[in-house]
Amino acid sequence: MQRRFLGVTAAVAALGMTMSLAGCGTSAGSGDGVTLRLVAADYDVAGGESSKKYWADLTAAFEADNPGIDVEVRIESWNDVDRKVAEMVRAGKAPDIAQIGAYADYAAADKLYSADQMLSIPVQSNFLPPLTDAGEMKRTLYGLPFVASTRLLFYNKELFEDAGITGAPGTWDELKEDAEQLKLNTDVTYPFALPLGPEEAQAETMMWLLSGGGGYTDELGRYAIDSPQNIETFEWLKENLVDAELTGPVAPGSLNRKDAFAAFTRGEVGMLNGHPSLLQAAEKTGIDVGTVALPGKDGEADAAMGVADWIMGFKQNGHREEIGTFLDFLFADENVLEFAGQNDLLPVTVSAQETMRNDPEHADLKDFLEVLPGSVLPPVGKTSWASASEDIKKNIGEAVGPGGSPARTLSRISQDAKAAEAAE
């Protein structure tokens, strides 16, 4: 999600919760009786109250250490949180802090504090570089990474064994061969599930573009959606997986990620690209899951896709120092690890990532952690990315559909993205 990971977001229950957590202020004496208002997203995929408890415990501990600042936390579902924060900003009632899916529009409108205006130097320097790169606008960090995810290829070990497949695919050709074996030798509904439906097609698309040596932008950060590498990637997908009827009964352009994930947990999918939270869901239904780095054209993909959600401080209420004190506290290792661990996601700081990597309790996340430092994120620092992303969600399925033309579809999407960027 670029806004949600990291995939959990589409499954989050539409549950709005508000909690007022009174306490006190900053040990640095930055204000007396200051109340910070924070809006945060609900990550509890089961519709429970784990997000509410996390913020309640965090703010209680913060207030105990910082007499004088009150913190009010409002939790909204991922279905609503971005829209509700936008409504608050338009109404002149911006929160002090928002933990949401996008920051670029607010940064471009000069509504946010930059990281160096809020955070201590040790906290600023502890973020993982790919995440800070994605959180920058014009080389200034506004979107602070809150939690992260990467993507790997998931496969059903039992279905592989039934089909006589040993080991995971390491190249596109091997992936195609394994999909053919799954179709021939087992009763598999989706040999390879390819969700290019409107829910999160921009993420699935980016994974494939990266595995083909391309991406959404070039080395200078300019849109290059219709690059030769990207066109070749989608031509391969269409010819070798879709037209070969290896992607299942639902056309990729109509298959949403949540439906593909649900089918995987039912044992109907041989392979698909997935994020860490799918591990937990699949294990609960007894699926023996294998994970491997995404195959590339001739070997392992050069880069994996990363996803981050963001937290930011708004200028409107003038609480710069108090916001910084709170965010410094939020990014302490124990707090970063607590949230990432309870949601099967990845920490955003160097020190917390190292701690998780060495913790046997999180051994199942090791492969995801390994690829995060070198991952590539969507171009979320472009204010034009919101419209480009929506365009991809709605239309990329046409590229691999009946009579579809990858070159024509990618060219039109690319032209629209460049026009939107030029209008910024």
C-alpha positions as CSV (number, residue, x, y, z in Angstrom):
1,M,0.0,0.0,0.0
2,Q,2.0,2.9,-1.4
3,R,-0.2,4.0,1.3
4,R,-0.7,0.6,2.9
5,F,1.4,-2.1,3.2
6,L,1.9,-3.0,2.9
7,G,-1.5,-5.0,1.8
8,V,-3.0,-5.3,5.3
9,T,-4.8,-2.1,4.7
10,A,-7.4,-3.4,2.3
11,A,-8.4,-6.0,4.9
12,V,-8.6,-3.6,7.9
13,A,-12.1,-3.4,9.4
14,A,-13.9,-0.1,8.9
15,L,-13.7,0.7,12.6
16,G,-13.4,4.3,13.9
17,M,-12.2,4.6,17.4
18,T,-11.3,7.7,19.4
19,M,-9.4,7.9,22.6
20,S,-8.5,10.8,24.7
21,L,-5.4,10.1,26.7
22,A,-4.7,12.9,29.2
23,G,-1.2,13.5,30.5
24,C,1.2,16.2,30.6
25,G,4.1,18.0,28.8
26,T,7.6,17.9,27.8
27,S,10.6,17.5,30.0
28,A,12.3,20.1,27.9
29,G,9.7,22.6,29.0
30,S,8.5,23.4,25.5
31,G,5.0,24.2,26.7
32,D,2.5,24.1,29.5
33,G,-0.9,22.5,29.0
34,V,-0.3,21.7,25.4
35,T,-2.6,19.1,23.8
36,L,-1.3,17.2,20.8
37,R,-4.0,15.7,18.5
38,L,-2.9,12.6,16.6
39,V,-4.8,10.7,14.0
40,A,-3.6,7.2,13.3
41,A,-4.7,4.3,11.1
42,D,-6.1,1.0,12.4
43,Y,-3.9,-2.0,11.5
44,D,-5.8,-4.7,13.3
45,V,-6.9,-6.9,10.4
46,A,-9.2,-8.9,12.6
47,G,-11.2,-5.8,13.7
48,G,-9.9,-5.9,17.2
49,E,-8.3,-3.2,19.4
50,S,-4.6,-3.9,19.1
51,S,-3.9,-0.5,17.5
52,K,-5.9,1.2,20.1
53,K,-4.0,-0.5,22.9
54,Y,-0.6,0.2,21.3
55,W,-1.3,4.0,21.2
56,A,-2.9,4.0,24.6
57,D,0.2,2.3,26.2
58,L,2.6,4.5,24.2
59,T,1.0,7.8,25.1
60,A,0.6,6.8,28.7
61,A,4.3,6.1,28.9
62,F,5.1,9.3,27.0
63,E,3.0,11.5,29.3
64,A,4.6,9.9,32.4
65,D,8.0,11.0,31.1
66,N,6.9,14.4,29.8
67,P,4.7,16.3,32.3
68,G,2.8,19.1,30.6
69,I,1.7,17.6,27.2
70,D,-1.6,15.9,26.7
71,V,-2.1,13.5,23.8
72,E,-5.4,12.8,22.1
73,V,-5.4,9.9,19.7
74,R,-8.1,9.2,17.1
75,I,-7.9,5.9,15.3
76,E,-9.6,5.5,11.9
77,S,-9.8,2.6,9.5
78,W,-7.6,2.6,6.5
79,N,-10.7,2.9,4.4
80,D,-11.3,6.4,5.9
81,V,-8.1,7.8,7.5
82,D,-6.6,9.6,4.5
83,R,-9.9,11.1,3.6
84,K,-10.7,12.2,7.1
85,V,-7.3,13.9,7.6
86,A,-7.8,15.7,4.3
87,E,-11.2,16.9,5.5
88,M,-9.7,18.2,8.7
89,V,-7.0,20.0,6.9
90,R,-9.4,21.6,4.4
91,A,-11.6,22.7,7.4
92,G,-8.6,24.4,9.0
93,K,-8.5,21.9,11.8
94,A,-5.4,19.9,10.9
95,P,-4.2,17.4,13.6
96,D,-0.7,18.0,15.0
97,I,0.4,14.5,13.9
98,A,-1.1,12.2,11.3
99,Q,-0.1,8.6,10.7
100,I,-1.5,8.0,7.2
101,G,-0.7,6.8,3.7
102,A,0.6,9.8,1.9
103,Y,2.4,13.1,2.7
104,A,3.4,14.7,-0.6
105,D,0.3,17.0,-1.1
106,Y,0.7,18.4,2.4
107,A,4.5,18.9,2.0
108,A,4.0,20.7,-1.3
109,A,1.4,23.0,0.3
110,D,3.9,23.9,3.1
111,K,1.7,22.4,5.8
112,L,4.3,20.1,7.3
113,Y,7.3,20.5,9.5
114,S,10.5,18.9,8.0
115,A,12.2,16.2,9.9
116,D,15.1,18.4,10.9
117,Q,12.6,20.9,12.5
118,M,11.2,18.2,14.7
119,L,13.6,15.3,15.4
120,S,16.8,14.9,17.2
121,I,19.8,14.0,15.1
122,P,20.1,10.4,16.4
123,V,16.5,9.7,15.4
124,Q,16.9,11.3,12.0
125,S,20.0,9.3,11.2
126,N,18.5,6.0,12.3
127,F,15.9,5.6,9.5
128,L,16.7,3.1,6.7
129,P,17.9,5.0,3.6
130,P,15.4,3.7,1.1
131,L,12.6,4.9,3.3
132,T,14.0,8.3,3.9
133,D,14.6,8.7,0.2
134,A,10.9,8.0,-0.4
135,G,9.9,10.4,2.3
136,E,11.7,13.3,0.8
137,M,10.4,16.2,-1.3
138,K,13.1,18.3,-3.0
139,R,15.7,16.6,-0.8
140,T,13.9,17.5,2.4
141,L,12.4,14.8,4.6
142,Y,8.7,15.4,5.4
143,G,7.2,12.0,5.5
144,L,8.7,10.0,8.4
145,P,8.5,6.3,7.7
146,F,6.3,4.7,10.4
147,V,6.3,1.0,9.4
148,A,7.4,-0.9,6.3
149,S,7.0,-4.0,4.2
150,T,8.6,-5.7,1.3
151,R,7.4,-8.3,-1.1
152,L,8.5,-11.8,-1.8
153,L,7.3,-14.7,-4.0
154,F,5.1,-17.0,-1.9
155,Y,4.5,-20.6,-2.9
156,N,2.5,-23.5,-1.5
157,K,5.0,-26.2,-0.6
158,E,2.4,-29.0,-0.5
159,L,1.1,-28.1,-4.0
160,F,4.7,-28.0,-5.2
161,E,5.4,-31.4,-3.8
162,D,2.2,-32.8,-5.3
163,A,3.3,-31.5,-8.7
164,G,6.8,-33.0,-8.4
165,I,8.4,-29.6,-8.2
166,T,11.6,-29.4,-6.1
167,G,12.8,-25.9,-5.0
168,A,11.5,-22.5,-5.8
169,P,11.7,-20.7,-9.1
170,G,14.7,-18.4,-9.6
171,T,13.9,-17.0,-13.1
172,W,10.9,-16.1,-15.1
173,D,11.3,-19.2,-17.2
174,E,11.4,-21.4,-14.1
175,L,8.3,-19.7,-12.8
176,K,6.5,-20.4,-16.0
177,E,7.6,-24.1,-15.9
178,D,6.5,-24.4,-12.3
179,A,3.1,-22.9,-13.2
180,E,2.7,-25.3,-16.0
181,Q,3.5,-28.3,-13.7
182,L,1.0,-27.1,-11.2
183,K,-1.7,-26.8,-13.8
184,L,-0.9,-30.3,-15.2
185,N,-0.3,-32.3,-12.1
186,T,-2.5,-30.9,-9.4
187,D,-5.9,-29.5,-9.0
188,V,-4.7,-25.9,-8.6
189,T,-7.2,-23.1,-9.3
190,Y,-4.5,-20.4,-9.7
191,P,-1.1,-21.8,-10.7
192,F,0.1,-18.2,-10.5
193,A,-2.2,-15.6,-9.1
194,L,-1.7,-12.2,-10.8
195,P,-3.9,-9.6,-9.1
196,L,-4.0,-6.6,-11.4
197,G,-7.4,-5.5,-10.2
198,P,-8.1,-2.0,-9.0
199,E,-7.5,-2.7,-5.3
200,E,-3.7,-2.5,-5.4
201,A,-2.6,-3.1,-9.0
202,Q,0.1,-0.4,-8.7
203,A,2.0,-2.6,-6.3
204,E,1.8,-5.8,-8.3
205,T,2.8,-3.9,-11.4
206,M,5.8,-2.3,-9.7
207,M,7.0,-5.7,-8.5
208,W,7.1,-7.0,-12.0
209,L,8.6,-3.9,-13.4
210,L,11.5,-4.1,-11.0
211,S,12.0,-7.8,-11.7
212,G,12.4,-6.9,-15.3
213,G,15.0,-4.3,-14.7
214,G,12.7,-1.3,-15.0
215,G,10.5,0.6,-12.7
216,Y,8.2,3.6,-12.6
217,T,11.0,6.2,-12.8
218,D,14.4,6.4,-14.4
219,E,17.7,7.1,-12.6
220,L,16.9,10.9,-12.6
221,G,13.5,10.3,-10.9
222,R,11.5,11.0,-14.1
223,Y,8.5,8.9,-15.0
224,A,9.5,6.1,-17.4
225,I,6.5,3.8,-17.2
226,D,6.7,2.9,-20.9
227,S,10.4,2.2,-20.9
228,P,11.5,-0.7,-23.2
229,Q,12.2,-2.9,-20.2
230,N,8.7,-2.3,-18.8
231,I,7.0,-3.0,-22.1
232,E,9.1,-6.2,-22.4
233,T,8.1,-7.3,-18.9
234,F,4.3,-7.0,-19.6
235,E,4.7,-8.6,-23.0
236,W,6.3,-11.6,-21.2
237,L,3.5,-11.7,-18.6
238,K,0.8,-11.6,-21.3
239,E,2.3,-14.2,-23.5
240,N,3.7,-16.6,-21.0
241,L,1.3,-16.5,-18.1
242,V,-2.0,-14.9,-19.0
243,D,-2.4,-16.1,-22.6
244,A,-1.1,-19.5,-21.5
245,E,-4.0,-19.7,-19.0
246,L,-1.7,-20.1,-16.0
247,T,-3.2,-17.3,-14.0
248,G,-6.5,-18.9,-13.0
249,P,-10.2,-18.4,-13.8
250,V,-10.4,-14.7,-13.0
251,A,-8.9,-12.3,-15.4
252,P,-5.9,-10.5,-13.8
253,G,-7.5,-7.1,-14.4
254,S,-10.5,-8.3,-12.3
255,L,-8.6,-10.1,-9.6
256,N,-8.0,-8.0,-6.4
257,R,-5.1,-8.7,-4.1
258,K,-7.3,-9.5,-1.1
259,D,-9.1,-12.2,-3.2
260,A,-5.8,-13.6,-4.4
261,F,-4.6,-13.7,-0.8
262,A,-7.8,-15.4,0.4
263,A,-7.5,-18.0,-2.3
264,F,-3.9,-18.7,-1.2
265,T,-5.0,-19.3,2.4
266,R,-7.6,-21.8,1.1
267,G,-4.9,-23.7,-0.7
268,E,-6.0,-22.8,-4.2
269,V,-2.9,-20.8,-5.3
270,G,0.4,-22.3,-6.3
271,M,2.4,-19.0,-6.4
272,L,1.8,-15.3,-5.9
273,N,3.7,-12.2,-4.7
274,G,3.0,-11.4,-1.1
275,H,3.8,-9.3,1.9
276,P,4.7,-10.4,5.5
277,S,1.1,-10.3,6.9
278,L,0.1,-13.1,4.5
279,L,2.5,-15.4,6.3
280,Q,0.4,-15.1,9.5
281,A,-2.9,-15.6,7.6
282,A,-1.7,-18.6,5.7
283,E,-0.2,-20.3,8.7
284,K,-3.5,-20.0,10.6
285,T,-5.2,-22.0,7.8
286,G,-2.5,-24.7,7.8
287,I,-0.7,-23.7,4.6
288,D,2.9,-24.7,4.4
289,V,4.4,-21.5,2.9
290,G,7.7,-21.1,1.1
291,T,9.1,-17.7,0.3
292,V,11.9,-16.6,-2.0
293,A,13.1,-13.4,-3.6
294,L,11.2,-12.4,-6.6
295,P,12.5,-14.1,-9.7
296,G,13.9,-11.8,-12.4
297,K,14.3,-12.4,-16.1
298,D,17.6,-14.2,-15.8
299,G,17.9,-14.6,-12.1
300,E,16.9,-13.0,-8.8
301,A,15.4,-9.5,-9.4
302,D,17.9,-6.6,-8.9
303,A,15.6,-5.0,-6.3
304,A,12.5,-5.8,-4.3
305,M,9.6,-3.4,-3.9
306,G,9.3,-1.7,-0.5
307,V,6.3,-0.1,0.9
308,A,6.0,2.4,3.8
309,D,3.3,4.2,5.7
310,W,4.0,7.7,6.9
311,I,3.8,9.9,10.0
312,M,4.1,13.6,9.8
313,G,3.8,16.8,11.9
314,F,1.5,19.6,10.8
315,K,2.5,23.3,11.3
316,Q,-1.0,24.7,11.8
317,N,-1.1,24.6,15.6
318,G,2.5,25.7,16.1
319,H,3.5,22.8,18.4
320,R,6.8,22.0,16.6
321,E,8.8,21.3,19.8
322,E,6.1,19.2,21.4
323,I,5.6,17.2,18.2
324,G,9.3,16.6,18.0
325,T,9.5,15.4,21.6
326,F,6.7,12.9,21.0
327,L,8.1,11.6,17.7
328,D,11.6,11.1,19.3
329,F,9.8,9.0,21.9
330,L,7.8,7.1,19.3
331,F,10.9,6.1,17.4
332,A,12.6,4.5,20.3
333,D,13.5,0.9,19.4
334,E,11.1,-0.7,21.9
335,N,8.2,1.2,20.5
336,V,9.1,0.6,16.8
337,L,9.6,-3.1,17.5
338,E,6.3,-3.4,19.5
339,F,4.2,-2.1,16.6
340,A,6.0,-3.9,13.8
341,G,6.0,-7.2,15.7
342,Q,2.4,-7.2,16.6
343,N,1.4,-6.5,13.0
344,D,3.9,-8.8,11.3
345,L,5.5,-5.8,9.6
346,L,9.0,-4.4,9.4
347,P,10.7,-1.8,11.5
348,V,11.8,1.4,9.8
349,T,15.0,2.1,11.8
350,V,18.5,0.5,11.4
351,S,18.8,-0.4,15.1
352,A,15.3,-1.9,15.4
353,Q,15.7,-3.9,12.2
354,E,19.0,-5.4,13.5
355,T,17.3,-6.3,16.8
356,M,14.4,-8.0,14.9
357,R,16.8,-9.8,12.6
358,N,18.5,-11.4,15.6
359,D,15.3,-12.3,17.4
360,P,14.3,-16.0,16.9
361,E,10.7,-15.0,17.5
362,H,10.7,-13.2,14.1
363,A,12.7,-15.8,12.1
364,D,9.8,-16.0,9.6
365,L,10.5,-12.3,8.7
366,K,14.2,-12.8,8.0
367,D,13.9,-12.9,4.2
368,F,11.7,-9.8,4.2
369,L,14.2,-8.0,6.4
370,E,17.1,-9.0,4.2
371,V,15.7,-7.2,1.1
372,L,14.3,-4.1,2.8
373,P,17.6,-2.1,2.9
374,G,18.0,-2.4,-0.9
375,S,14.3,-2.1,-1.7
376,V,12.8,0.5,-4.1
377,L,9.6,2.3,-3.1
378,P,7.0,3.9,-5.3
379,P,7.6,7.6,-6.2
380,V,5.4,8.8,-3.3
381,G,7.3,12.1,-3.1
382,K,5.6,13.2,-6.3
383,T,2.3,14.9,-5.8
384,S,1.4,13.5,-9.3
385,W,1.8,10.0,-8.0
386,A,-1.7,9.9,-6.5
387,S,-3.3,10.3,-9.9
388,A,-0.7,8.1,-11.7
389,S,-1.3,5.4,-9.2
390,E,-5.1,5.5,-9.6
391,D,-4.6,5.4,-13.4
392,I,-2.5,2.2,-13.0
393,K,-5.0,0.6,-10.7
394,K,-7.9,1.2,-13.2
395,N,-6.2,0.4,-16.4
396,I,-3.1,-1.8,-16.2
397,G,-5.2,-5.0,-16.5
398,E,-5.9,-4.0,-20.0
399,A,-2.3,-4.6,-20.9
400,V,-2.6,-8.3,-20.4
401,G,-6.2,-8.7,-21.3
402,P,-7.7,-10.2,-24.5
403,G,-6.5,-8.0,-27.4
404,G,-4.5,-5.9,-25.0
405,S,-1.3,-4.2,-26.0
406,P,1.3,-3.6,-23.2
407,A,3.0,-0.9,-25.3
408,R,-0.2,1.0,-25.9
409,T,-1.4,0.7,-22.3
410,L,1.9,1.7,-20.7
411,S,2.4,4.5,-23.1
412,R,-0.9,6.1,-22.3
413,I,-0.4,5.7,-18.6
414,S,3.1,7.2,-18.9
415,Q,1.9,10.2,-20.9
416,D,-0.8,10.9,-18.4
417,A,1.7,10.7,-15.5
418,K,4.1,13.0,-17.2
419,A,1.3,15.5,-17.9
420,A,0.3,15.4,-14.3
421,E,3.9,16.0,-13.1
422,A,4.3,18.9,-15.5
423,A,1.2,20.5,-14.0
424,E,2.6,20.4,-10.5
